[in-house]
Amino acid sequence: MMDFNGEKIIPVIRNMKNFESAMKSDSHYVILLDSHVSQLRGISDYIKKTRKKLIIHVDLIQGLKNDEYATQFLIQEIKPIGLISTRAEVIITAKKKGLLTIQRLFLLDSNALEKNYRYIEKTKPDYIEVIPGVIPHMITEVFEKTGIPILAGGLIRTEIEIKKALKAGAVAITTSNSDLWKK
């Protein structure tokens, strides 16, 4: 199991300003959250030149359907170290190919949570990204229920919120807030 080299903050790239800041950050890992399929090769090549490791959020790549075929394309052509998705088939395909897998779990309501638990039993991702990550007791609950390491993301805006998420059991925080990358 990868531990992100002990890094507690993983930069999330949402736009070109984020991209530039992420490339200057001390982090060895970056998550590409929002892009267009035509930009992937250039972005990936540049990230690899900086010796950072790329994780792609499959569901948010415009022009790319988030299915098994898109997953195979990303693995073969872009070669990230990992993929994030809410979709079971993406996680299963990526796991079979030996990539790091992160299942995104949105805390909407109890029914959605139970449905996600069933997906997670099926997919067995390497990590679960809990969104929003500002609900510490849910970070603890999801880890206790699944035994899978937790990343906390979404709506984390302060150092105090980072500390609370980590104390609740998150192994790292994913954030597009570049002010928090320096912490």
C-alpha positions as CSV (number, residue, x, y, z in Angstrom):
1,M,0.0,0.0,0.0
2,M,1.4,3.3,-1.0
3,D,1.5,6.0,1.7
4,F,2.2,9.0,-0.4
5,N,5.7,9.2,1.1
6,G,4.1,10.5,4.3
7,E,2.8,13.6,2.5
8,K,-0.4,14.9,4.2
9,I,-1.5,17.3,1.5
10,I,-2.0,16.2,-2.1
11,P,-2.4,19.1,-4.6
12,V,-5.5,18.9,-6.8
13,I,-5.2,20.7,-10.2
14,R,-8.5,22.3,-11.3
15,N,-7.1,25.0,-13.7
16,M,-3.9,26.3,-15.2
17,K,-3.2,28.5,-12.2
18,N,-3.4,25.4,-10.0
19,F,-1.3,23.6,-12.4
20,E,1.6,26.1,-12.2
21,S,1.4,26.2,-8.4
22,A,1.3,22.4,-8.2
23,M,4.4,22.0,-10.3
24,K,6.2,24.4,-7.9
25,S,4.9,22.6,-4.8
26,D,7.0,20.2,-2.7
27,S,4.5,17.4,-3.2
28,H,5.6,14.3,-5.2
29,Y,2.0,13.6,-6.2
30,V,-0.7,15.6,-8.0
31,I,-4.3,14.9,-8.8
32,L,-5.7,16.1,-12.1
33,L,-9.3,16.9,-11.4
34,D,-10.6,18.8,-14.4
35,S,-9.2,18.7,-18.0
36,H,-10.0,18.0,-21.6
37,V,-9.0,14.7,-23.2
38,S,-6.9,16.7,-25.8
39,Q,-4.8,18.2,-23.0
40,L,-4.0,15.0,-21.2
41,R,-0.8,14.0,-23.1
42,G,0.8,17.5,-22.7
43,I,-0.2,17.8,-19.1
44,S,1.1,14.2,-18.3
45,D,4.4,14.7,-20.1
46,Y,5.1,18.0,-18.3
47,I,4.2,16.5,-14.9
48,K,6.5,13.5,-15.6
49,K,9.4,15.9,-16.4
50,T,9.0,17.5,-13.0
51,R,9.2,13.9,-11.5
52,K,5.8,14.2,-9.9
53,K,3.4,11.3,-9.9
54,L,0.0,11.8,-11.7
55,I,-3.3,10.6,-10.5
56,I,-6.3,11.3,-12.8
57,H,-9.9,11.8,-11.8
58,V,-11.5,9.9,-14.7
59,D,-15.0,11.2,-14.1
60,L,-14.0,14.8,-14.8
61,I,-12.1,14.5,-18.0
62,Q,-14.1,16.3,-20.6
63,G,-14.5,14.3,-23.9
64,L,-13.8,11.0,-22.2
65,K,-16.5,8.7,-21.0
66,N,-15.8,7.3,-17.6
67,D,-16.0,3.6,-18.5
68,E,-13.7,0.6,-18.9
69,Y,-12.5,1.7,-22.4
70,A,-11.6,5.2,-21.2
71,T,-9.7,3.6,-18.3
72,Q,-7.8,1.3,-20.7
73,F,-7.0,4.4,-22.9
74,L,-5.7,6.3,-19.9
75,I,-3.6,3.4,-18.6
76,Q,-2.0,2.7,-22.0
77,E,-1.6,6.2,-23.5
78,I,-1.3,8.6,-20.5
79,K,0.2,6.2,-17.9
80,P,-0.8,7.8,-14.6
81,I,0.2,6.0,-11.4
82,G,-3.5,6.1,-10.3
83,L,-7.1,6.8,-11.1
84,I,-10.0,8.3,-9.1
85,S,-13.6,7.5,-9.9
86,T,-17.0,7.0,-8.5
87,R,-17.5,4.2,-11.0
88,A,-16.9,0.6,-10.0
89,E,-15.9,-0.5,-13.5
90,V,-13.1,2.2,-13.6
91,I,-11.8,1.1,-10.3
92,I,-11.9,-2.6,-11.1
93,T,-10.2,-2.1,-14.5
94,A,-7.5,0.1,-13.0
95,K,-6.8,-2.5,-10.2
96,K,-6.4,-5.3,-12.7
97,K,-3.8,-3.2,-14.5
98,G,-1.9,-2.5,-11.2
99,L,-2.7,1.2,-10.8
100,L,-3.4,2.9,-7.6
101,T,-7.2,3.2,-7.2
102,I,-9.2,5.8,-5.3
103,Q,-13.0,5.4,-5.0
104,R,-14.6,8.8,-4.5
105,L,-17.4,8.7,-2.0
106,F,-19.9,11.6,-1.7
107,L,-21.5,12.0,1.7
108,L,-25.0,12.9,0.4
109,D,-27.3,10.9,2.7
110,S,-27.6,7.5,4.4
111,N,-28.9,5.7,1.2
112,A,-26.0,7.0,-0.9
113,L,-23.6,6.0,1.8
114,E,-25.0,2.4,2.0
115,K,-24.9,2.2,-1.8
116,N,-21.2,3.3,-1.8
117,Y,-20.4,0.7,0.9
118,R,-21.7,-2.0,-1.5
119,Y,-19.6,-0.6,-4.4
120,I,-16.5,-0.5,-2.2
121,E,-17.0,-4.2,-1.1
122,K,-17.1,-5.0,-4.9
123,T,-14.2,-2.8,-6.0
124,K,-11.9,-2.9,-3.0
125,P,-10.0,0.3,-3.9
126,D,-6.6,1.1,-2.4
127,Y,-8.1,4.4,-1.0
128,I,-11.5,6.0,-0.4
129,E,-11.7,9.8,-1.0
130,V,-14.5,11.1,1.3
131,I,-16.2,14.2,0.0
132,P,-16.7,16.5,1.8
133,G,-13.8,16.0,4.0
134,V,-14.9,18.4,6.8
135,I,-17.0,15.8,8.6
136,P,-14.5,14.1,10.9
137,H,-16.8,11.5,12.4
138,M,-17.7,10.3,8.9
139,I,-14.1,9.9,8.0
140,T,-13.7,7.7,11.1
141,E,-16.9,5.7,10.3
142,V,-16.0,5.0,6.7
143,F,-12.6,3.7,7.7
144,E,-14.0,1.6,10.5
145,K,-16.7,0.2,8.2
146,T,-14.3,-0.6,5.3
147,G,-10.8,-0.9,6.7
148,I,-9.6,1.1,3.6
149,P,-7.4,4.2,4.1
150,I,-9.2,7.5,3.7
151,L,-8.3,10.6,1.8
152,A,-10.4,13.7,2.8
153,G,-11.3,16.3,0.2
154,G,-13.8,18.9,-0.6
155,L,-14.6,22.0,1.4
156,I,-11.4,21.8,3.5
157,R,-10.4,25.5,3.8
158,T,-8.4,25.9,6.9
159,E,-5.4,24.3,8.7
160,I,-7.8,23.4,11.6
161,E,-10.0,21.4,9.2
162,I,-6.9,19.6,7.9
163,K,-5.9,18.7,11.5
164,K,-9.4,17.5,12.3
165,A,-9.6,15.3,9.2
166,L,-6.1,13.8,9.9
167,K,-7.0,13.3,13.6
168,A,-10.2,11.5,12.5
169,G,-8.1,9.0,10.5
170,A,-7.5,10.5,7.0
171,V,-4.1,9.5,5.7
172,A,-4.0,12.7,3.6
173,I,-5.9,15.7,2.4
174,T,-6.7,16.4,-1.3
175,T,-7.3,20.1,-2.0
176,S,-7.2,22.6,-4.9
177,N,-6.5,25.4,-2.4
178,S,-2.9,26.2,-3.1
179,D,-2.6,28.1,0.1
180,L,-2.9,24.8,2.0
181,W,-0.3,23.0,-0.1
182,K,2.5,24.8,1.9
183,K,1.3,23.5,5.2
